[in-house]
Amino acid sequence: MTKKPSITDTEPVAPPSVPPLAADLDAGLRRLKLAAVRRTAPEVLITAKTQRWTPEEVLRTLIETELAARDASNVVNRLKAAAFPVPKNLESFDVAASSIPPKTFDYLSSLEWIRAQQNLAIIGPAVING
């Protein structure tokens, strides 16, 4: 009598691999410099097929992916090009140690002044805490 394999005896089953894009599609996306679409399209297409997405949903997802990747790349490139001596961000700003009133800081960090097309000039020494 042969022993039936138990659940613990079986090897784990790898998830189905995502097939690559057809060579002509890959070449076209490369030529159009749509790197994020090229990278994510195979998986998006499988998801779209299994979830029965409309063509608009597929296109919207791919475009949003490309836009997000380009926006992230632009931020990195602009920060690099700016060559700031010491990178700063709002999360690391200590409002309590500043002379800026908390209400003013909240307004500035809300970026409402940008939507209102107002200018901002910040004058003062750069404080570098070691």
N, C-alpha and C positions, 0 to 999 in steps of 0.2 A: 504494500500500500504506500503510495507516494504522499509525502507531506505537502499540504497546501501552504503556499507562502503566506505568511502573516503580513499585516500592514507594515510592521517594522522591518520585515525582510526585504521589502521592495525598495528599489532605488528611487530617489526623487525624480519626478518627471520635470524636465526643463520646460519653461513656457515656450509656446511656439515662437520661433524667431520671426522678426519682421523682415519681409522680403525687401530688397533694395528697389529703388525706383528704376524704371526702364532707362537704358543708357541715353536715349534721346531726350527724355525729360530731365535727367540729371545734367546733361550737357547744356540744355536750354536754360535751366535754373542757374547753372554756373556762369553762363555767358551773360545772363541778366543780373548777375551778382545778387541773387536772392539766397544767401547762405542759410538763413534761418528756415526758410521754406524748404530748401533742399535737405536740411538736417532733420526736420520734423515731419515732412510730408508722408513718408512711409507709415509712420505710426498714426498720424491723423487720418490717413485714408482707411486704415484698418478699423479705427474707431468709428469713422463715418459709416463704413459698410455695416458694422455690427449694430450700430445704433440707428441706422437708417436716416442719416442726416440728409437734408436737402443740399443741392449744390451750393446754394447761398451760404449755408452754415459752414460748409467745408471751406469755401473761399474766404469767408469772414474770419474763421479760425486761423487760416494760413496767413492772411494779411495782418491780423492782430499780432501773431507770433513774430513776423518780420518787423513790424513797427516797434514792438517792444525790444527786440534785439538791437535794432538800429538806435533807438533812444538810449539804451544802456551803453552802447558803444560810443555814442556821441558824448555822453557825460564823462566817460573815462578819458576819451581823447581831449576834450576841452579842459578837464582838470590837469591833464598832463601838459597840454600846451600852455596853460596859464602859469605853470612852474611856480606855484605858491611855495614860499619858503617853509611854511608850517600849515598843513591842511587843518581847517577848522570846520565844524558843523554846528547846527543849533542844538543837537542832542548833548554835546559836550559843554555847552555854554552854561555857566553858573550864574543864574539870575540874582541869587541872593548876594553874591560877591560883587555885583555890578551896580553902577549908579543909575542904570536904566530902570525906570519904574516897571513893575510886573505887567501892568496894563499895556504899556507901550511895547514891551517885548512880545506879549500875546498878539497884539495887533500886527506887529512886524512879521512874526512867525506865521501868521495866518495867510500872508501874502496878498491880503486884500488890497494893499497899496499898489500892487502890480496890476490887479484887475481894474483898479480905478485910474490907472495910467499916471501915477504919481512917482516922483523921483525920491531917491533916498541917498543921502550923503552921510557917511559915517566918518567922523573925524576924531582922531586921538591916537595915542601910542598903541602899538601892538604889544599885548602882554603875553609873554611866553613863560608858562610854568614848567619848570624842569621836572 
